[in-house]
Structures are given as C-alpha cells and as structure tokens.
Amino acid sequence: MTAVHSHIVTLVASQEAGPLTAQDVARAMAYAEGRNLVWLDEGHAAEFQSPTAPDRCALAAVMTHKEVDIFLTRPRGRRKAVLVADMDSTIVTAETLDELAAFAGLKEKIAYITARAMNGELDFQAALRERVRLLKGLKVSALEDTWKEIQYTPGARALVATMNEFGATTALVSGGFTFFTARVAQELGFTIHRANTLLDDGTALTGEVGEPILDRHTKLASLEEFAAQRGVKLSATLSVGDGANDLPMLKAAGLGIAYHAKPVVAAEVVNRVTHTDLTSLLFAQGYPASSFKGVDA
C-alpha cells in the first residue's frame, strides 16, 4: 500500500554559508522517508513530501553541516490568504523605539527594557508606557531623523509584493508606532497597518502613548479579524514576528513563523527563520523563486 505523504518539508539554506546541494537534500529525505523532491530555487531552497511530520530537532541534526532553515507544513492550503507581520526586528532590522531613544541619549537604557519585554520578562503595556515616558520632551523632529536610519529586512519587499500579487491580504500590525508603520506600509505595499500612537504637543513628545495600547491580544484579534473579513479559517493565515507579544498570533495562524526570534518565542514555535531571510516565508508556502515579485536589489 502506498504511503500517504501528509507533510511537506521545506529546506532553505543561507546563501552566505554555501549552497544547498543534492547530497544535502538526500540526507534529509533519507531521514524523513521523503519523496517527490522539488527545487524551489536551485542550490538554495527545496521541498519534498514526508509520510509523517519528522522530528524537527532530529532533522536539523542531520543538516548541522549547513546553515539551513526547516519548515514543516501540510500539502493543502499552503499559500495563505492573509499575512500579519510584526514590524520591529521583523520587517525592519531595528527596534524603532530604541533608535528614537538614541536622539534623547537613552538608547542603551530603553533598549534594555525593550529586550526584556520582547522576551516576555516584563508586561508589554507597562514597559511601553515606561519607555515612552522617558522620551518626554524629545523634539518631534527626532521621528523623521529616526526614519532616515531605518532599514528593511532582506526579503521584506519580496514577501509583501509576492503575496499581494497572488491576492493575499497583507497587514503590518505592530506594538510600535503609526508614525513608522504608515511609512513602511506605503513603501512596501502592505494593504493594512496598525500600531500605537505616540502623542506630542506639536513640538515635542508628551511622554504618553495613545490608549488602548496595541499588544499581544490586539495582534491576535487582528489576525482573527482579517481572516473573518476574507471568509477564511485561521488555517489560511500566515503570521511572522520575533517577540513575546507576537506569540499568540504565531501560535494561532495556520503558519506561524518566528523570525530570528527571542528565546521565549523560539522555544514555542516550530517553524523558525534562524539563518535565512524573509523570502523563506514564500518558500515555506511553496512559491518558487521564479514567482517572486519586488525582489530586493
């Protein structure tokens, strides 16, 4: 009797650390009893079918000689109808609040609080209020100065452009601030953006954040809302993020991917990007590189 191949294993190699070879893939397929190899990008990304969900840690051990990210998905419904992405340290390389704090000479102090909050050691809302309070009196012009220094994560543009091209709802939902999400959404093409509001008096920051605060519960509610608007189940959604406030949406989405995540997040999410960039989220959905749009220069 022919085995039912109920899982897809996707392998994506770091291009800086050497190509993914046929021998590499063969080792993984032998461990996972895989078949039906498909190259999504020769020397970079491949996928195959497996009769069961292989133990990810054991499979990673088979591939320790290469920097490879491994994704486990089901064959049906791989291309998601909804994308909900975190912004800071996910779509952009930095924590925008930490970068803003540099203009007040407080980057180290605020970054310490940020790191603890993102690893789930502090209450997110309390930590956000504390950090914003420290910035009271900072000139509003510092926001524009901060924006000039923000860089996009490799693969971010291709991720959003490709999913838009294939009809997905793309949403940027951040615990950061609308000043930045509005600009990121416009430049990358997100159809929706949501974040917190940083309050000012027209000249300087007041040290206050608009209420209610967008937190982990809001991120999950947004994922559920966008799925309902599209008339799809949560299994048809993709979420990506790196911090503790992303965990509920990562665990609820049909495909939740932790991106270079904090330890508390990496410990709870099966599909993780550790070595590669955001185009891996496309490979995990079965998109071949030839279908990518908006590829980063």
Rosetta blueprint (number, residue, H / E / L):
1 M L
2 T L
3 A L
4 V L
5 H L
6 S L
7 H E
8 I E
9 V E
10 T E
11 L E
12 V E
13 A E
14 S L
15 Q H
16 E H
17 A H
18 G L
19 P L
20 L L
21 T L
22 A H
23 Q H
24 D H
25 V H
26 A H
27 R H
28 A H
29 M H
30 A H
31 Y H
32 A H
33 E L
34 G L
35 R E
36 N E
37 L E
38 V E
39 W E
40 L E
41 D E
42 E L
43 G L
44 H L
45 A E
46 A E
47 E E
48 F E
49 Q E
50 S E
51 P L
52 T L
53 A L
54 P L
55 D L
56 R H
57 C H
58 A H
59 L H
60 A H
61 A H
62 V H
63 M L
64 T L
65 H L
66 K L
67 E L
68 V E
69 D E
70 I E
71 F E
72 L E
73 T E
74 R L
75 P L
76 R L
77 G L
78 R L
79 R L
80 K L
81 A L
82 V E
83 L E
84 V E
85 A E
86 D L
87 M L
88 D E
89 S L
90 T L
91 I L
92 V E
93 T L
94 A L
95 E L
96 T H
97 L H
98 D H
99 E H
100 L H
101 A H
102 A H
103 F H
104 A H
105 G L
106 L L
107 K H
108 E H
109 K H
110 I H
111 A H
112 Y H
113 I H
114 T H
115 A H
116 R H
117 A H
118 M H
119 N L
120 G L
121 E L
122 L L
123 D L
124 F H
125 Q H
126 A H
127 A H
128 L H
129 R H
130 E H
131 R H
132 V H
133 R H
134 L H
135 L L
136 K L
137 G L
138 L L
139 K E
140 V L
141 S H
142 A H
143 L H
144 E H
145 D H
146 T H
147 W H
148 K L
149 E L
150 I L
151 Q L
152 Y E
153 T L
154 P L
155 G L
156 A H
157 R H
158 A H
159 L H
160 V H
161 A H
162 T H
163 M H
164 N H
165 E H
166 F L
167 G L
168 A L
169 T E
170 T E
171 A E
172 L E
173 V E
174 S E
175 G E
176 G E
177 F E
178 T H
179 F H
180 F H
181 T H
182 A H
183 R H
184 V H
185 A H
186 Q H
187 E H
188 L H
189 G L
190 F L
191 T L
192 I E
193 H E
194 R E
195 A E
196 N E
197 T L
198 L E
199 L E
200 D E
201 D L
202 G L
203 T L
204 A E
205 L E
206 T E
207 G E
208 E E
209 V E
210 G L
211 E L
212 P L
213 I L
214 L L
215 D L
216 R H
217 H H
218 T H
219 K H
220 L H
221 A H
222 S H
223 L H
224 E H
225 E H
226 F H
227 A H
228 A H
229 Q H
230 R H
231 G L
232 V L
233 K L
234 L H
235 S H
236 A H
237 T E
238 L E
239 S E
240 V E
241 G E
242 D L
243 G L
244 A H
245 N H
246 D H
247 L H
248 P H
249 M H
250 L H
251 K H
252 A H
253 A L
254 G L
255 L E
256 G E
257 I E
258 A E
259 Y E
260 H L
261 A L
262 K L
263 P H
264 V H
265 V H
266 A H
267 A L
268 E L
269 V L
270 V L
271 N E
272 R E
273 V E
274 T L
275 H L
276 T L
277 D L
278 L L
279 T L
280 S H
281 L H
282 L H
283 F H
284 A H
285 Q L
286 G L
287 Y L
288 P L
289 A H
290 S H
291 S H
292 F L
293 K L
294 G L
295 V L
296 D L
297 A L
